Amino acid sequence: MARKYILPAALVIALGAALAVNDREGGYGADFAAAVNGQKIPARQVEGGAAPPAIGGERTAGQAEALERVIDQELLAQEARKAGLERDPRVAHAIEAARRQILAHAWLERAAGAGGGEIRNEVERFYQDNPALFRQRRVYRVLEVTAIAPQEMIAEIRKAAASSGNLYDVAAWLEARHVPFNVSTASRPAEQIPLHILPRVAGMREGQIAVFPMPRGASIVQLLRSSAMPMTEVQAAPVIERYLANRRRVDIALAEVGRLRAGASIEYLGDYRALRAGPPPSPTRARETKTVLPSQGAGNAVSN
C-alpha cells in the first residue's frame, strides 16, 4: 500500500511564496535573506510571513522567527527532493492543488484591486443607514432555544412562542413533541446579529420572544435585557471600511467567476458527470444572510 504524505501548511505557504509574481522592477533582485546549502532564500519570502520592518527599516524579532521557519522549511524541502517525493503522486497532486489555489487567489486579488474604487465615501452612508449597529448600538442578553425541526413546523412553533410567557414553556412544548433542542444564554452585541434580523431584535421589549427560521429548524429567542453601547462614526469607520472592502471583494469574485464560467468550456467526466446534472449553484445569496461586521465582543451570532 502506498504511503500517505501530508503537506503541512508551512509547505503550502512556502510554495505560495515561490509562486509570487515579480514586482514591476523585475524579480527579487539581489535581496536575499539566507543561503541554505547553497540555495538562496529571497527576503520577499521571509517578509511575506512576518510583520513589516520597524520604523527605520530595522528587522523585528518576528522577522527573525519567520526567517528561521523558512530555513527549517528549506531544509525539509531539500530532503524531500533528495528522496524523490516530488514524484510521489499524492505529493504531486497536493502541490498542484496548492499552486492552483494560489494562482486563483492571485487573480482575484488583481481583479479586486482593479475594481475596488474608493470606499471612504460609502462609510458615512453605511453608518447613517444602520443606526442599530452604531448610533443606537446595544448589547443584548438573550435566552435562546435552538430547535431542529422541519420547516413545516415553524408556524406551529411561532404559535407556541406567541402564547408562552417564557422560553422554558416553549422548551416544554418542544419536548412534549420530541423535537430536539438546545438552550443557551449569551450576551451579543449588535454587530454579532445578522443584519437582516437586527432591526427586529432592536425593537424587541424585555421579556419578548421572537422566532427566527434556520435551515434546519428555528432559533427561539427571548430578550432578557439590553444596554446601550453606541459607537461614534469615528470609532466605527475602520470597522465599516473593512466590511465594505470585504463585501466588495466578494462581489467582484462572484462576478469574475461568473464571467469566466460563461465563457469557458466545462465538461464533467466519469462519475462526476451525474453529480452535475443541473446548473451550478449560485453563492450570491450567502453574503446577504450572515453577520456583516467583525465582532466587537464575546458570544455567538443569533441564528438566522
N, C-alpha and C positions, 0 to 999 in steps of 0.2 A: 504494500500500500504506500502511495506517495506521501512524503512528509508534508505537513502543512506549515507554511511560512507566513507569519503575521507581520505586516509592515507597521511599525509604530508610527504614531502621529508625528514624531520628530523627523522621521524619514520623509514623510509626505511634505512637511514644511521645508526640509532641505531640497526636495525635488522642486517645490514651488519657487524657491529662491533661484535654483538653477535655470528655471524657465522664464525668469523675469525678463521683460522686454528692455533692450538697451535704451538709454536715455538719448536725448537729442544731440548731445555732444558726441555720442557714439561709443557704446560699450562701457565696460567698467573702468577702462583706463588702467593706470598702474597702481591704483589704490587697493592694496591687499592687506589683510589683517594678520595672516599667518601662512605658513607653509607646513604641510604635514606629509612627511616622506616625499618631499619634492612637489607635492600637489598644492598649489596656491589657493587660498580661500579669499575671495573678494570681500572687501569690507562691507559692500552692499548687503551680502548675505547675513552678516552679523547684525547690521543696523536694522534689518528688517524684522528681527526678533527681539529687539531691545528698545528701551526708551531713548528718545533723541539725546544728543550730547548736551551737557550743561552749558550755561552761558559762557562764552569764550572758547567753546569747542572742546572743553575738557571731557575726557572719557569718564563714564559713570561706572559704579560698581555693577549696575545692571548690564551694561555692555560687556564688562569683563566676564560676567557669568554667561552671557549669551555666546561670547567667543569660545569659552570652554565647552559649552554644549555643542557648538558646531564642530569643534575639534574632535570631540567624542564621536559625533555622527560620522565625520570623515574617516576616522579610524575603523569604525564598524563597517562603513560602506566599502572601504578598501578591502577588508577581509571578505566581505560578501562577494565582491568582484573576483577576488582570487579563487573563491570556492565555486565560481560559476553560477551563483544564484540568479544573476540577471537572466539566465536562460531557463530557469525553472518556470514552468507555465503559470503557476499561481503568482509568483513574484512579478513576472512579466505582465500579467493581466492587471495586477494591483497597480503597478507603475503606470500602465496605460490609462487606467481609470482615473488615477490621481492627475495625470497630465491633462486628460480631457476636462476634468472638473476645474483645474486651474486655468486653462485656456478659456473655458466658458465664462468663468468669473471675470477674467481679464477683459473679455469682450464686453460684458455687461458694465464693467467699471468705465470703459471708454464711452459706451453709449450713454450711460448716466451722466458722465462728465460733460458730454456734448450737449445734452438736452436739459441739464439741471436748471439753468436760469437762476434768477435772483429769488431767494426765499424770504429775505428780511421783510419785504413789503407785505408778505402774507401773514406775518406774525401778529400784527395788531388786529387784523380782521379775525384771525382764529381765536385770539384772546377775547375779543368782544362777542363772538358768536357762541362761546362756550362758557357762560358765567358760572355754571355749576362746577366746572373744573378749576376755576381761577378766582374771580371776584367773590363768588359765593361758595367757594370750596368748603367742604365739610368732611369730617371723618365719621363713618357710620359704624356703630356697634350693632351687629346683627346676629340673630339666631337663624340657622339655615337647616332645612331638611332637603337632602338631595335624594330624589326618588327615581328608581329605574322602572319605568312604566311605558307601555305602548302609547303612541301619540293619540289614539282614540280615547284614552283615559284622561287626557289633560283637562277636558271640560268638566269631568266629574271631580277632579282634584280642585279645580277652581271653585266649584260649588261648595266643596267641603271646607276649603280655606275661608270662603266668604261667610260661612255660618259658624266658624270656630272662634272662640275667644282668645286662644293662644295656639302656638305652634305644636305644643305637645298633644292637643286634641287632634290636630291633623296627623301627627305621627301615629296616634292610636287608631285613627281611621285607616291609615295605610296598613298598619299591622294586622288589623281585622280582615283585610282583603289580601293578605300575604304578598304585599308589594315590598320589595327590598328597598331599604333607605338607610341613609346615614344622617346623624345630627351633629352639627358643629356650631361653635360660637367664634366669631372673629371680629376684629376691627379693620375696616377697609377705608382708606382714603379714596376720594372721588376718582383719582386717576387709575385706580385698580378696578374700576367698574366699567364694563363695555359702554362705549359712548351712546349706543342706540337705546340703552335702558337707563342711563344715568338720569335724564330728566324725570323719569318716573320714580326712581329711588329718591331723588332730591325732593320730590313733592310728597313723600310718604310722611304720615304722622307717627309719632312714637306709639308702638303697640300695633300698628297696622301691618297686615300680612299681604304679600303680593306673590304671584306665581309667574315664573319665567320658564317657558318651554326650553328644553335642551334636546339635542339629537337623540339621546337615549332615555328621556323622561322629562323631569321637571325639577327646578330649584324653587322651593317654597321658602320665602324669606320674611322674617318678622323683624321690623326695626325696633331695637331696644332703646337706643338713644343716638343722638348725633351732636357733634360740637363743631363750631365754626373755626376753620383754619384757612383763611383766604390767602391767595398769592397775588402779589402785585405783578404788573406787566414786566417790570424789570426782573423780578425773580423768575417768572415763567418763561421769559424769552429764550434762554438756552435750551430748555426742555422742548418748547414748541418748535424751535429750529431743527432740533434733532429728529423730532417726529415727522415734520413736514419733509425733511430731506429723505428720510427712510421711506415715507409713503410715495414720494416722487420716484425713488429708485425702484420700488415695487411696480409702480405703474409703467415705468419705462421698460423694465424687464419683461413684464407681461406683454406689452405692445411689441417688443422686439422678438420675443419667442413666437408670438402670433404671426408677425410678418415673415419670419424665416420659415415657419411651418407652411404658410400659404404658398410659398414659392419653392418648397422642397419636394423631392420625390421620396416618399417614405413607404417602404414595403415591409410588412411584418412577416416573419418567416417561421417555419416549423410550428411548434406548439404555441408560439406567441401569436400566430395568426388568429386563432379563435378568441384570444383574450382581447383583441382589438376589433370587435365586430362593429362597434358604433363609433361616433365621433369622439375625439379626445376630450376628457373632462376639462371644464373651464375653471381655473383657480381664481377668477376675478372677484368672486364674492367673499373669498377668505378674509381679506383685509377689513371688510365692512362690518364683520361681526365680532371682532376681537377688541380687547382693551387697547386703546390707541396711544397712551402715553407711558413712558417708563415710570415704574412705580417709585413713589417718594416715601413709602412707609411699609410696614410689615403687613402680612396677610395675603390671602389669595383673592383673585377676582371673583365677583359674583358670576355664577354660571349663567350662560346666555342661551 
